[in-house]
Amino acid sequence: MKMGRSLLLQDRVFLLAVVVIVFAIATAGSISTWTMKSELENRSAECAVSIARTFALMEPVRENLGKAGGASVIQPIAESVSFASGAQFVVAIDMNGIRYSHPLPDRIGKHVAGGDEGPALAGEEYVSRANGTMGPSIRALVPIYDKSDRQVGAAVVGYLVNDMSREVRATLKKMYAALLVSLAVGMIGSIVLARNVKKAMFGMEPFEIASLLEQQDAILSSVREGIIAVNADGDITLVNDEARRILSMEEDMTGASVAEAIPTTRLPEVLATGQPQYDREQILGRTLIVTNRVPVIVNGKVIGAVASFRDNAEVKKLAEELTGVRKYVEALRVQSHEFKNTLHAVAGMIQMERYDDALDCIMQVSESRDKLINFASSRIRVVPLAALLISKAGAAREQGVDFCIAPDSRLDEVPGCIDVHDVVTAVGNLLDNAMEAAASDAGSGAGRRRVYVALRQAEDGTRIEVANTGPAIPDDVAQRMWVHGFTTKPDGHGIGLALVKDRVEAAGGRIWYERETGSETGSPVEGLTVFCIVFPKEDGYGRTARAQSLVGRG
């Protein structure tokens, strides 16, 4: 498993939120601690300066500092000031640095510690951080002057750093408790956020969404219909490759107003009404298209619309291929061409005054056609199918192929499981393929190019067989000839045999093909390619017999 997929999105969102919250809390705690300590030291320094100034201005202190027995007067005053102000120590020193007051009485009369008193004894006022006899401290040093403005010493007032740290720690405990509560609330919020994100993404992981988007792009690029999608404001959100081709779009129109990009569009109408429009013809530029427009509705609200469309010429071409219209038109053309040739021959004979020959030609053609028509109409009572066989016989003659209908053929009605037009389409496709294969057999003489067809109502159901002379179907073609889109014709669509197979199997029937040799059938030809269709008489197929040879029956 890849690293990107080792954790679910919900877990990653939760962990990310927790990391962000912890980092934010830690950063805020560090900054707060530093700010608090800095603020406390500044405030302590300001208080120390104020207290030192007040102490230095007291008359008893000014009069007794530097004199014998002065400590007995200054010490009680220093203790009172220290108690009232909260300062850890209030010390008075003379010009030699000798203490006249101290929180610890045994240190009175000794030299002040810290080594920072020099500037104060020189008349300077300042704040210092030094390590005295009571430990590290922040202290203010202020010069002391007598009544004659002669400096007699200095006042040293300070706060111990250790005491300030204890105060800071006490405050931080309260702050950390609040931060822990914030962390707990943040983690709960992270869980809720992760679940909401997961829900908003329909429970899918990012790689799954990316895979779906890739599949969507591939699908939209492969479909043969143009697709345009717009949002609720009528702005284009999606245009696939086929739509760009049909509309001759060179620039990316995503984000543009569909009404401006395609003035003749009716998508704004679909957005306004919320009603779909199906199979509507529309002119885009110089192209006539057939389009479907449907609104996109979520929770009862129209949030967009989608239009799918295709070139009308392609739709008609495909429709003609599917319904067999093209085949019917081609059959009529063949018959018209055949009659025209016959009329030209008769007209020539009449001009040559060979009336008997003209009459024989007319009678021969009439007899041949009457025989075929009478046989087809009497034995094949399904009119569309009989008409198809008659027209295919004319098409076969035009291609130099003998068209033979088995004399025992009979079909009173098509099975109820399939529509008659589907049967016509299936038989027409098989006959077209058979005639093309027989006509392309360059190694056979004209009399050996044959197509055979038989229609029978057997015990196991309705049986249709179409056979033709010519080379066998190659193995690689035989394996793929039932697949949609496969064709060996340069201008083919690859839907003929696939369409036949789909319709036969949809009706519960079977279709297959086999190769029969002349030795098996006793026929004068070397071999036949036979396609067989069996439609069940009732539910189930019954036992289907092997295709019998049709050679010599016509």
Secondary structure, DSSP 4 states (H G I P E B T S, - for coil): --GGGSS-HHHHHHHHHHHHHHHHHHHHHHHHHHHHHHHHHHHHHHHHHHHHHHHHT-HHHHHHTTSTTTHHHHHHHHHHHHHHH--SEEEEEETT-BBS--SSGGGTTSBPSSS--HHHHTT--EEEEEEETTEEEEEEEEEEE-TTS-EEEEEEEEEEHHHHHHHHHHHHHHHHHHHHHHHHHHHHHHHHHHHHHHHHTTT--HHHHHHHHHHHHHHHHH-SSEEEEEETTSBEEEE-HHHHHHHT--S--TTSBHHHHSTT--HHHHHHH---EEEEEEEETTEEEEEEEEEEEETTEEEEEEEEEEEHHHHHHHHHHHHTHHHHHHHHHHHHHHHHHHHHHHHHHHHTT-HHHHHHHHHHHHHHHHHHHHHHHHHB--HHHHHHHHHHHHHHHHTT-EEEE-TT--BSS--TTS-HHHHHHHHHHHHHHHHHHHHT-TTS-GGG-EEEEEEEEETTEEEEEEEE-SSPPPHHHHHHTTSTT--SSTT--S-HHHHHHHHHHHTT-EEEEEEEEHHHHT-SSSEEEEEEEEEESSSS--PPPPPPP-TT--
